[in-house]
Structure formats: C-alpha cells, structure tokens
C-alpha cells in the first residue's frame, strides 16, 4: 500500500475545487483531510461536498493541525510566498501554485526555509513529474536528436470573464490592478511561466520562475 500523505488546502480557488482536490481523492497515496477558507460557511460546504472531514475558518488554523502532512496553496499570486513560508515553518510539506514567488529573492528565501525545516516544497508544474517530459529531457541531454537550436511553446488556455471568452491580460485587468507588480497577474507571470519553465526544464536549466 502506498504511504498516505494527509493534505490540507488553503483556500477554495476553482483550480483546487475543480481539479486538484478531485485528483487527490483518486490518488492512492493522498488523503484530503482539511480545507481552510476565510469564510467558515464556505469552508464547511466545500469540505463536506468534496469529502474532507475537517474545515477551518482561517489558514492559520489549518497549519496548526498536527495531523496534516502537506498543504496545497492555490491562493492569489501575491500570497504564495508568505503562506508557503508559514507552512514550512509549521512543519508542512508544500505544493504551491505557480508562480511560486514574484521575485527570485523570495524563491531563495523559501529554499533556505525548506532546508531549515527539512520539508519539501514544489511549484505546481505537473510536467516536471510526468514521464513524457522526463523522457524528452533525457533524449535531449543524451544528444539523441542532435543539438536543439530553437524551441517553440504554446499554452492553450481559454479565460472566461462575465460569461464570455477573452484574452488573459484583459480578464485580469478587469478584476485587478495588473500594473501592481506585486500581484504578478499579467500574462507573462500567470500563464507564460508554463511555457518558459517547460523549455528550461527540457534544457536541464535551473528555473526560478
């Protein structure tokens, strides 16, 4: 039997509710134990719907739960660093949505916190753990296809806002101030990091996106 990792989720973002938590429930090595939201009634409703036995009205309460091994963080981009740091300091493993941080300096601070805590932290790029991608990287590293002179990446993602499909930059600007760099809500940081990161991954280069 696979070792069970007991998961807590910070927030009720759509990617968590529609994608990640259902996947957790199907994974033989995962147990979806708790969900936290700033709205207690929302936390209880979603936890009940998705089968989590515990719901918390605050992220700190979930991090204080000694039974939780790891946390998934799908919060707004500007909150990723702070709550990832708190989770590591609470002794939890961390899976954080991309981008992990807004600056490379914050990534380095998280790496130091990771080393101090002895816990694992990972940015939620699924391709990094997919056999298809690691095989391609090995083929490139082994020079099986010759030198790579160019790489082209496309992310096909439809963004819907107010019931209509529009491009990501406009969708973001209508809901938040994309001029505020701390929010990292522009297309390059919020979507383009998948294209940038995957190319660096296949080239076996260290990525700080």
N, C-alpha and C positions, 0 to 999 in steps of 0.2 A: 504494500500500500504506500502511495506517495505521502511524503511528510506534509502535514497540513499547515498552511500559513493562514493565520486569522487576520482578516483585513478590516480596517476601518476606512471610511470615505469621508473626506472633508468637503461638504457642500453637496448640492443637488443639481449640478450642471447637467445639461442634456446629454453630453458625451458620457457622463458617468451613468445616468439613469438608463439611457437607450443602448449603450454599447458595452462599457467596461464592466458594470455590475452584472449584467446577464452573462458575460463571458466568465466572470469569477464563479458564478453559480454552476457553470458547466465544467469548470476545471477541477480535476480530481485532487489537486494539491491546494486548493483555495477554499476558505470558508468566509463568507461575507457576514461579519459579526455585527458591525455597527455603522450607522450613518449619523453625521452631525450637520445641523443647519442652524443659522441664526434664528430661524422661525421654528419653534418647537413643534407646532402642529404639522408643519410641512415635513419635518424630520420623521415624526411618528408615522405619518401617512405613507411616505415613500418607503421607510423601513418595513412597514407592515406589508405593503404591496410587493416588495422585492425579497421578502423573507429574512430580513435581518432582525435578530431578537432584541437589539438594543438601539435606541435613538437618543441623541443628545442635543440639547439646545445650546450649542456652543462648541467651537472647535477645541478649546482647552480641555473641556470635559472628556472628549473622546481621547485626546492624547494622554490623559491621566488614567485611562483604563488599562490596568496591568495585563489584561488578557489579550490585548491587541498586539500582534507582532509587527504589522506593516500598515502604512497608510497610503492611500491614493489621493493625490491633490489635484483636482480639476478646477481650481479657483481662477479668478481673473489673473492675467499675466503678472501684474504688478505685485500680487500677493504670493507668488510662487516662492521667492527666496525666503521671505520671513517665516512662512509656515513650514517650509522644508527644514529650515534651521531649528525651529521649535520642535518639530517631530524628531529630528536626530538627537536633540538634547534630551528628549523624553525617552530615548532608547528604542525608537521605532525605525524600521527599515522604511524607505520612501520610494514611491513611484510617483513622479511629478509630471504633469502635462507640460508640453513644450510651449514656449521656450522655458527651460529650467530657470534661467535668470535673464535679466535685461542687460547685464554687463558681465564681461569676463572676470572682473574683480570679484563679483559676488559668487561666480562659479568656484573660484579658487577658495573663497571663504567657506563654501559648503564642503569642498574637498577636505579642508582642514577639520571641519566639524565631523565629517564622516570618519576620518582617521582617528579622531579622539574618541568617538562613540563606538567604533568597531562595527558600525552598521553599514548597510548597503544603500546607496541612493542611485536612482536611474531616471533618466529623462524618457518620457513615454513615446519613443520611436520604435514601433513594432518591428520594423525591418531589421533592426540590429540583432534580433534574436531569431530571425527566420532563415531556415536552411537554404532557401533560394538565393538570398542575398549573400550569405556567407560563402556559398559555392562560387558565385560570381567574383567575389573578392579574392578567393583563393586562386581562381583561374587567372585573374589579372596579376596577382602577386607572383604566380609561377610562370609568368610570361607565356601562357598557353595561347594567347591570341595576339601576341606582339605588343608593342608599345601603344598605350592609349593616348591619342593626340587631342581628342575632344570628347566632351560628354554633354548630352542634352537631357534635361529633366523637365517633366510637365506634371503638375499636380491638378487633377481634375476634381474640383470641389464646387458644388453649387451652393451659394449662400442665398438664403431666403430672408426677406425682411418685409414686414407688413403684408405678407401673403404673396409677394412677388419675388422672382429670382433676379438678383442684381449682383454686381461685382463686389468682392470683399471690401475694397477701400471705401466705397460709398456706404455699404452696410455698416461698417464700423464708424464712419464719421457721423452718421445719423444717430448713433447711440452713445458715442463717447467722444472725447476730445483727442483725436489721433495726433494732434500737434504736441501733446504731452508725452515726451519720450519715455517717461517712467511707466506708462501704460503699455508700451510696446504693442499697440493694437493695429499697426499698419500691416499691409500685406506681406512685406519682406520678413518681418519678425513673427507674425502669427501664422502665416501659411508657407511663406517661402523657405522657412528653415528646413522643411522636409526635403525640398529639392537640394538645397545647399548641403545639408547634413548627409544625405544619401550618397552624393558624389564624393564627399570627403571620406565616408565610410568605405566605399569601394576602392578608394585610393590609399586606404590604410593610414589616413592622416588624422591627427588629433583634432577633435571638433569642440569648440566652445560655444556653439550656437544655443 
